[in-house]
């Protein structure tokens, strides 16, 4: 039985308008677009987004409730999904092989520390052919800050193609390189630009249909989650409700469509006991949204990545650098063999050292 609109945690005035307009259950609204619902019910588009978030989460939970798995089946499924390497073997080792598919990961940091650089690197790395240890997938990249630079994506893609071409040994890998080019990498990167939180919430509602039509997508990036939610909000409780609904949508999306969801977040100053420190933005409740949280920060002139929150790995801090070729180790990196090789430290020498350069930050 579909849940009644009156039972949802919505503003009383919104529920009255919905019921007066003929919307009595979740089934009546879950397939509508925000603009359509706004006009039909006489509510604002922001209120329509909140209604759709609440009702669609309920609908998805109902569908997911019939699925039953043993712990062993769940473990095997998660292992089969794999992970996305970062090209920084120290960070990959700390993550157990890279950023996991089927989970949500948050990357926090101050401006210029390399959050977008890491996202672009992941958007390229997820497309590396399976025979080279990659996933051979596609990527959805949602840009809320206007910070995505296609030329930077070209640089990172070209470096990845050259790296794989040096490692190609057998006929399968040689054949895979024919389809792994800069042009195909860019054509498999679907870029969406959202200018405010309304557009971002609308895109989140549309994404499941897009992913169903593009089953090869293995990565969804939102860069950044903080930008649209740190302005135009006088009612912080309203913002918290919207963020909580969005977090649930992203978790369900990661699970149901077998994609890695990567979110970037900004930093803000928190004052406690007459002392100030930098902490991730959007409040403490948002800190529970992602499965794991990585904080990129400076120590003098060094860039450091700290695995701050993870259910399966210990907290650890590793150095990294941004080069002309992308996100890399500070020391000479290790050869790429398989995903399992990235999960452990190795002293092997690289076939060709990755060159340092003055990449954008």
WOQUIBEL-V702344 format. One record per backbone hydrogen bond with DSSP energy under -0.5 kcal/mol. NH is the residue of the N-H (numbers start at 1). CO is the residue of the C=O. E is the energy in kcal/mol with one decimal. If there is no record, write none. Layout:
BEGIN
<<NH;CO;E> <NH;CO;E>>
END
This chain:
BEGIN
<<5;24;-2.3> <7;4;-1.5> <8;5;-1.7> <10;8;-2.2> <14;11;-0.6> <15;11;-2.2> <16;12;-2.2> <17;13;-2.0> <18;14;-2.3> <19;15;-2.4> <20;16;-2.6> <21;17;-1.5> <22;19;-1.5> <23;18;-2.8> <24;22;-0.8> <26;3;-2.2> <28;25;-1.1> <29;25;-0.5> <29;26;-1.1> <30;26;-2.1> <32;29;-2.0> <37;33;-2.5> <38;34;-2.4> <39;35;-2.0> <40;36;-2.6> <41;37;-2.5> <42;38;-1.2> <43;38;-1.3> <48;44;-2.2> <49;45;-2.1> <50;46;-1.9> <51;47;-2.2> <52;48;-2.5> <53;49;-2.4> <54;50;-2.0> <55;51;-2.5> <56;52;-2.5> <57;53;-1.9> <58;54;-1.6> <59;55;-2.1> <60;56;-2.7> <61;57;-2.3> <62;58;-1.8> <63;59;-1.8> <64;60;-2.5> <65;61;-1.4> <66;63;-0.9> <67;64;-1.5> <74;70;-2.2> <75;71;-2.3> <76;72;-2.4> <77;73;-2.2> <78;74;-2.4> <79;75;-2.4> <80;76;-1.8> <81;77;-1.2> <82;78;-0.9> <84;99;-2.5> <85;83;-0.6> <89;87;-0.6> <91;88;-0.6> <92;88;-2.5> <93;89;-2.5> <94;90;-1.6> <95;91;-1.7> <96;93;-1.1> <97;92;-3.5> <98;92;-0.7> <99;84;-2.4> <101;82;-2.0> <102;259;-0.9> <103;100;-0.9> <105;261;-3.1> <106;292;-2.5> <107;263;-3.4> <108;106;-0.5> <108;294;-3.2> <109;265;-1.2> <110;296;-0.6> <113;110;-1.6> <114;361;-0.7> <118;114;-2.1> <119;115;-2.0> <120;116;-2.6> <121;117;-2.1> <122;118;-2.5> <123;119;-2.3> <124;120;-1.4> <125;121;-2.9> <126;122;-2.3> <127;124;-1.6> <128;125;-1.4> <132;129;-1.5> <133;130;-2.2> <134;129;-2.1> <136;128;-2.1> <137;126;-2.7> <138;216;-2.2> <139;188;-2.2> <140;219;-2.7> <141;139;-0.5> <141;190;-3.2> <142;140;-0.5> <142;221;-3.4> <143;141;-0.7> <143;192;-3.2> <144;142;-0.6> <144;223;-2.0> <145;223;-1.0> <150;148;-0.5> <153;149;-1.7> <154;150;-2.1> <155;151;-2.1> <156;152;-2.3> <157;153;-2.6> <158;154;-2.7> <159;155;-2.0> <160;156;-2.1> <161;157;-2.4> <162;158;-2.4> <163;159;-2.3> <164;160;-2.3> <165;161;-2.2> <166;162;-1.5> <167;163;-0.9> <168;164;-1.2> <174;170;-2.0> <175;171;-2.3> <176;172;-2.1> <177;173;-1.7> <178;174;-0.5> <178;175;-1.0> <179;176;-1.2> <180;176;-0.9> <181;179;-1.1> <185;181;-2.3> <186;182;-2.2> <187;183;-2.0> <188;184;-1.2> <189;186;-1.2> <190;139;-3.0> <190;188;-0.7> <191;189;-0.7> <192;141;-2.8> <194;143;-2.0> <194;192;-0.6> <197;228;-0.6> <200;196;-1.9> <201;197;-2.6> <202;198;-2.2> <203;199;-2.3> <204;200;-2.1> <205;201;-1.6> <206;202;-1.5> <207;203;-1.8> <208;204;-0.6> <209;206;-0.6> <210;206;-1.7> <211;207;-3.0> <212;208;-1.9> <213;209;-1.5> <214;210;-1.2> <217;214;-1.9> <218;138;-2.7> <219;138;-1.0> <220;260;-3.0> <221;140;-3.0> <222;262;-2.6> <223;142;-2.8> <223;221;-0.5> <224;222;-0.5> <225;264;-2.7> <226;264;-0.7> <229;226;-0.9> <230;226;-0.9> <230;227;-0.9> <234;232;-0.5> <236;234;-1.0> <239;235;-1.6> <240;236;-2.4> <241;237;-2.1> <242;238;-2.2> <243;239;-2.7> <244;240;-2.5> <245;241;-2.2> <246;242;-2.4> <247;243;-2.7> <248;244;-1.9> <249;245;-1.9> <250;246;-2.4> <251;247;-2.2> <252;248;-2.3> <253;249;-2.4> <254;250;-2.5> <255;251;-2.0> <256;252;-3.1> <257;253;-2.1> <259;254;-1.2> <260;218;-2.6> <261;103;-2.4> <261;259;-0.5> <262;220;-3.0> <262;260;-0.6> <263;105;-2.9> <264;222;-2.2> <265;107;-2.4> <268;279;-3.3> <270;277;-3.1> <272;270;-0.6> <272;275;-3.0> <275;272;-1.4> <277;270;-2.1> <279;268;-3.0> <281;266;-2.7> <287;283;-0.6> <287;284;-0.9> <288;285;-1.4> <289;286;-2.2> <290;286;-0.5> <291;104;-1.3> <292;104;-1.4> <293;309;-2.0> <294;106;-3.3> <295;306;-2.7> <296;108;-3.3> <296;294;-0.6> <297;304;-2.7> <299;302;-2.5> <301;299;-0.5> <302;299;-1.9> <303;320;-0.6> <304;297;-3.1> <305;318;-3.2> <306;295;-2.8> <306;304;-0.5> <307;305;-0.5> <307;316;-2.9> <308;293;-1.8> <308;306;-1.3> <309;293;-1.7> <316;307;-0.7> <318;305;-2.6> <320;303;-1.8> <321;328;-2.5> <323;321;-0.6> <323;326;-2.9> <326;323;-0.8> <328;321;-2.7> <329;87;-0.6> <337;335;-0.7> <337;338;-0.5> <341;338;-0.5> <342;338;-0.9> <342;339;-0.6> <343;339;-0.7> <343;340;-0.7> <344;341;-0.8> <359;322;-0.5> <359;357;-1.1>>
END
